[in-house]
C-alpha cells in the first residue's frame, strides 16, 4: 500500500513539474515573419516578442517579387517559379549564418526560429512597385501571388498572408514603427522609397482620417502614399537632364538647385491636400524614414557642386540630394526633422498583433482589379 501511494505521489509530482515548465518556444515568445517585397528586392525579417519588447532578426534578401511581373532586371513571367522558390527558401537560410561579405562580415546572423520561438504569423507584403505591376499586368500578378501563397503556406505549415499593401497601410506602418519609441503619438512621419513616398500623421478633425487602434486607443490617422514619386521613379523621368546629373554645378558657376527641381514635372496638385491637412493637424514633431535616413546636409555640395563618389548609385546622387528636401517642402515637412530608426515592417507586425485596422474599414486597392484578396 505504501509502495502504491509512493508511486502515485511520484507520478503526480512529475505531472506537476512538467505542466509548470514552459517549453523553450514559450520562454522565447511568439515570432512574426514579415517579408518586405520592395521594388529593389525582397527582404526577410522575423520579429520576436520578448518580455522586454520586440527583437528583429534580419534574414537574407532575394529578388524583387515585381520583377518577373513587370519584366524588370532581365526577368520575365518564366522566372516566377524560381523567384517564389527563393523567397520561401529564405525561411531556411536564416537558420544558418549568412555568407561573408567583402569586408568579412556576415550578411545575417543565424536565427533558428523553429526552436527559438513559436511562429504565429507569416506575411509577404509588397509595396508600390507591385502596385504598378498589378495595374499593368494583373494576370501575371495573380499567378505569382497564388504560387507564392501555396508554397509558403506549405513550408510554414500554416495559413500565410501574401498581398500588396495599400498606400494607407504602407504609410501607417512606418508611423507605428516610430511610435514604439515615443512618449506620445502626436507626431508625423515622411518616408521615401524607390517607387513611392508616404506621409502619415494623426489628425482628429481631418476628413481623410481613418480610425486606427494605437496602443489600445482609437486614433484618427491620415496616411497618404504618392505612387511614382519615389526617388528612383522620378529619377527615371529626369535622368537625361543635365541640371540634375551628378556634379551638375561643378563647372557651371551659375547653376542653382532650382534648375533641377523647377523642371521635375510633378503633378500640379502634388501635396496640396496633404499640406492642408498638415496645417490643420498642427503637427510640430516630424520624423523621416526610408531613404531620408541616408541623406546628409552636405550631399548637395558633395554630389552637385563637386564630383564626390557617393558609393551608392553615384549617377543619381546629386538628384537625390535635391529631390528629397524638395518633396518635403511640397508636403510642408521640415527637411531638418529628426531621423526615425523604425522600419515599416515592425509597424506591420505591431498591427497584426493589435488588429490595428479593425475599425478603419477594408484596405482600398483601387489599382488592382482583384482587390486586396490574399
C-alpha positions in Angstrom: 0.0 0.0 0.0 2.8 2.4 0.9 4.6 1.5 -2.3 1.5 2.2 -4.3 1.0 5.5 -2.5 4.6 6.5 -3.1 4.3 5.7 -6.9 1.1 7.8 -7.2 2.8 10.7 -5.4 5.8 10.4 -7.7 3.6 10.5 -10.8 1.7 13.5 -9.5 4.9 15.4 -8.8 6.2 14.6 -12.3 3.0 15.8 -13.9 3.0 19.0 -11.9 6.7 19.6 -12.7 6.1 19.2 -16.5 3.0 21.4 -16.6 4.8 24.2 -14.7 7.8 24.3 -17.0 7.1 26.2 -20.2 8.6 25.0 -23.4 11.7 26.6 -24.9 9.4 28.3 -27.5 7.1 29.5 -24.8 10.0 31.1 -22.9 11.3 32.9 -26.0 7.9 34.3 -27.1 6.0 34.5 -30.4 7.5 35.2 -33.7 6.1 37.0 -36.7 7.6 36.7 -40.2 7.4 39.8 -42.4 8.8 39.9 -45.9 9.3 43.3 -47.3 8.7 42.8 -51.0 10.1 46.1 -52.2 11.0 47.5 -55.6 14.7 46.5 -55.4 14.5 43.2 -53.5 12.6 41.1 -51.1 13.9 41.2 -47.5 13.0 38.7 -44.8 12.6 39.9 -41.2 11.5 37.9 -38.2 10.1 39.9 -35.3 10.2 38.2 -31.9 8.1 39.2 -29.0 10.0 39.1 -25.7 9.3 40.4 -22.2 11.4 43.4 -22.9 10.0 44.3 -26.3 10.4 43.5 -30.0 13.6 41.9 -31.3 14.2 42.0 -35.0 16.2 39.2 -36.8 17.4 40.2 -40.3 17.3 37.5 -42.9 18.5 37.2 -46.5 17.5 39.4 -49.4 16.1 37.8 -52.6 14.9 39.1 -55.9 12.2 41.7 -56.2 8.8 40.0 -56.5 7.6 42.5 -59.0 10.5 41.9 -61.4 9.1 38.9 -63.3 5.6 40.6 -63.4 7.0 43.9 -64.7 9.7 42.4 -66.9 12.4 44.2 -65.0 16.1 43.4 -64.4 16.2 40.7 -67.0 13.3 38.6 -65.5 10.1 37.6 -67.1 7.0 35.6 -66.3 9.0 32.4 -66.8 11.0 33.3 -63.7 8.0 33.3 -61.3 8.8 29.8 -60.3 12.4 30.5 -59.3 11.7 33.9 -57.7 9.0 32.4 -55.4 11.3 29.5 -54.6 14.0 31.9 -53.4 11.5 33.7 -51.2 10.3 30.5 -49.5 13.9 29.2 -49.1 14.9 32.3 -47.1 13.0 30.8 -44.1 15.5 28.0 -44.1 18.5 30.2 -44.9 18.0 32.4 -41.9 18.5 29.4 -39.6 22.2 29.5 -40.6 24.7 32.3 -40.7 24.8 34.3 -44.0 27.8 34.1 -46.3 30.7 36.5 -45.5 30.7 39.8 -47.4 33.6 41.6 -48.9 34.5 43.1 -45.6 34.3 39.7 -43.8 31.1 40.5 -42.0 28.1 38.1 -42.2 25.1 39.0 -44.4 22.9 38.0 -41.5 23.2 36.2 -38.2 21.6 32.8 -37.8 18.2 32.6 -36.0 16.6 29.2 -35.7 13.0 30.2 -35.4 11.9 26.6 -35.3 13.5 26.1 -31.9 13.7 29.7 -30.6 10.1 30.7 -30.7 6.6 29.8 -31.9 5.7 31.0 -35.4 2.4 32.9 -35.0 2.1 34.8 -38.4 3.7 34.8 -41.8 3.2 37.6 -44.2 4.7 38.8 -47.5 3.8 42.4 -48.1 4.6 44.1 -51.4 4.7 47.9 -51.8 4.5 50.5 -54.6 6.5 48.5 -57.2 4.0 45.7 -57.1 1.1 48.1 -57.1 2.4 49.3 -60.5 2.9 45.6 -61.6 -0.6 44.6 -60.7 -2.1 47.5 -62.5 -0.1 46.9 -65.7 -0.1 43.0 -65.7 -2.9 41.8 -63.5 -3.0 38.2 -64.8 0.8 37.7 -64.2 0.5 39.2 -60.7 -2.3 36.8 -59.8 -0.2 33.8 -60.9 2.8 35.0 -58.8 0.7 35.6 -55.6 -1.1 32.3 -56.0 2.1 30.3 -56.5 3.9 32.1 -53.6 1.0 31.6 -51.2 0.8 27.9 -51.9 4.5 27.3 -51.5 4.9 29.5 -48.4 1.9 28.0 -46.7 3.3 24.5 -47.2 6.7 25.4 -45.8 5.4 27.4 -42.8 2.7 24.8 -42.0 0.0 27.4 -41.6 -2.0 29.9 -43.4 0.0 32.9 -44.7 -0.8 36.4 -46.0 0.7 37.3 -49.4 -0.5 40.6 -50.9 0.3 44.2 -51.8 -0.2 46.8 -49.2 -2.5 49.8 -49.8 -0.9 53.2 -49.7 -2.7 53.9 -46.4 -1.1 50.8 -44.8 2.4 51.5 -46.0 2.5 55.0 -44.5 0.7 53.9 -41.3 3.1 51.0 -40.7 6.1 53.4 -40.9 4.4 55.7 -38.3 3.5 52.7 -36.0 7.2 51.6 -36.0 8.3 55.1 -35.0 5.6 55.3 -32.3 7.2 52.5 -30.4 10.0 54.8 -29.2 7.8 57.9 -28.5 6.2 59.2 -25.3 3.1 60.2 -27.2 1.6 59.8 -30.7 1.3 63.4 -31.8 3.9 63.4 -34.5 4.1 62.8 -38.2 6.4 60.8 -40.4 7.6 61.1 -44.0 9.0 58.1 -45.8 10.8 57.9 -49.1 11.1 54.7 -51.1 12.3 53.9 -54.6 8.8 53.9 -56.2 6.6 55.9 -53.8 6.7 58.2 -50.9 4.5 58.3 -47.8 3.2 60.8 -45.3 1.3 59.7 -42.1 0.2 61.6 -39.0 -2.8 61.8 -36.6 -5.5 64.4 -37.4 -8.7 64.2 -35.3 -10.5 66.8 -37.5 -9.4 65.7 -40.9 -12.0 64.4 -43.4 -9.5 61.8 -44.7 -8.7 60.3 -41.3 -9.4 56.7 -40.5 -9.6 55.1 -37.0 -6.6 53.1 -36.1 -6.0 51.3 -32.8 -2.7 52.6 -31.4 -1.7 51.1 -28.0 -5.3 50.4 -27.2 -6.6 53.9 -28.2 -8.6 54.7 -31.3 -6.6 57.3 -33.2 -7.8 59.2 -36.3 -4.9 58.9 -38.8 -4.2 60.5 -42.1 -1.9 58.3 -44.3 -1.1 59.1 -47.9 1.1 57.3 -50.4 2.3 59.0 -53.6 2.9 56.4 -56.3 5.6 57.3 -58.8 7.1 59.9 -56.5 9.8 57.7 -55.0 13.3 58.8 -55.7 14.1 56.1 -58.3 10.9 56.6 -60.3 11.3 60.4 -60.5 15.0 60.0 -61.4 14.0 57.7 -64.4 11.9 60.6 -65.8 14.8 63.1 -65.3 18.0 61.1 -65.7 18.8 62.9 -69.1 18.5 66.4 -67.7 22.0 67.9 -67.2 20.7 70.2 -64.4 20.0 67.1 -62.2 23.1 65.0 -63.0 26.0 64.2 -60.8 28.4 67.2 -60.5 25.9 69.4 -62.4 27.2 72.6 -60.7 30.9 71.7 -60.8 31.8 73.7 -63.9 28.7 75.8 -64.2 29.1 78.7 -61.8 25.6 79.9 -62.4 24.0 76.5 -61.6 21.5 76.5 -58.8 19.3 73.9 -57.2 16.1 75.2 -58.7 17.5 74.5 -62.2 16.7 70.8 -61.4 13.7 71.0 -59.1 11.7 73.5 -61.1 11.7 71.2 -64.1 10.8 67.9 -62.4 7.4 67.9 -63.9 5.5 66.7 -60.8 1.7 66.9 -60.9 0.4 70.4 -60.2 -1.7 69.4 -57.2 1.0 67.2 -55.6 1.0 67.7 -51.8 -1.7 70.5 -51.7 -4.3 68.3 -50.0 -1.7 66.8 -47.6 -0.2 70.2 -46.8 -3.6 71.5 -45.9 -4.2 68.6 -43.5 -0.7 69.1 -42.1 -1.5 72.7 -41.3 -4.9 71.6 -39.9 -3.3 69.0 -37.6 -0.7 71.5 -36.4 2.0 68.7 -36.2 5.2 70.2 -34.7 7.2 67.0 -34.5 8.3 65.1 -37.6 10.4 62.1 -38.3 12.0 61.0 -41.6 12.2 57.3 -42.6 13.3 55.2 -45.6 15.7 56.8 -48.0 15.7 60.0 -46.0 17.8 58.3 -43.3 20.7 58.1 -45.7 20.9 61.8 -46.7 23.2 64.4 -45.1 23.1 68.2 -45.3 26.5 68.1 -47.2 25.1 65.9 -50.0 24.2 68.8 -52.3 27.7 70.3 -52.1 29.4 66.9 -52.4 27.4 65.5 -55.3 26.2 68.5 -57.2 28.9 71.1 -56.8 31.7 68.5 -56.6 32.1 65.1 -58.0 32.5 63.1 -54.8 31.6 59.4 -55.2 28.6 58.6 -53.0 29.3 54.9 -53.0 25.6 54.2 -53.9 24.3 54.9 -57.4 26.6 57.9 -57.9 24.9 58.9 -61.2 21.7 59.9 -59.3 23.4 61.2 -56.1 23.0 64.9 -56.9 19.4 64.3 -57.9 18.6 62.5 -54.6 20.2 65.4 -52.7 17.9 67.9 -54.4 14.7 65.8 -54.7 14.3 64.6 -51.1 14.2 68.1 -49.5 12.0 69.4 -52.4 9.5 66.7 -51.8 9.4 67.5 -48.0 8.9 71.2 -48.9 5.9 70.3 -51.1 4.4 68.4 -48.1 5.1 71.1 -45.5 7.5 68.8 -43.6 10.8 70.4 -42.3 13.8 68.9 -44.0 15.7 69.2 -40.7 13.3 66.8 -39.0 14.8 64.0 -36.8 15.5 60.7 -38.4 13.5 57.6 -37.5 15.2 54.3 -36.7 12.0 52.3 -37.1 11.2 50.2 -40.1 7.7 49.8 -41.5 7.9 46.0 -41.2 7.9 46.4 -37.4 4.7 48.5 -37.8 3.2 45.7 -39.8 3.9 43.2 -37.1 2.5 45.6 -34.4 -0.7 46.0 -36.5 -1.1 42.2 -36.9 -0.8 41.7 -33.1 -3.1 44.6 -32.2 -5.6 44.2 -35.1 -4.9 48.0 -35.6 -7.2 48.3 -38.6 -10.3 46.7 -37.2 -12.2 50.0 -37.3 -10.5 51.5 -40.3 -12.6 49.7 -42.9 -11.2 47.4 -45.6 -7.9 48.3 -47.3 -8.5 50.1 -50.6 -6.8 48.5 -53.5 -8.1 50.6 -56.4 -5.1 49.8 -58.6 -6.0 46.1 -58.6 -8.9 44.5 -60.4 -8.6 41.6 -57.9 -8.9 43.9 -54.9 -6.9 43.2 -51.8 -7.5 39.5 -51.7 -4.6 37.3 -50.5 
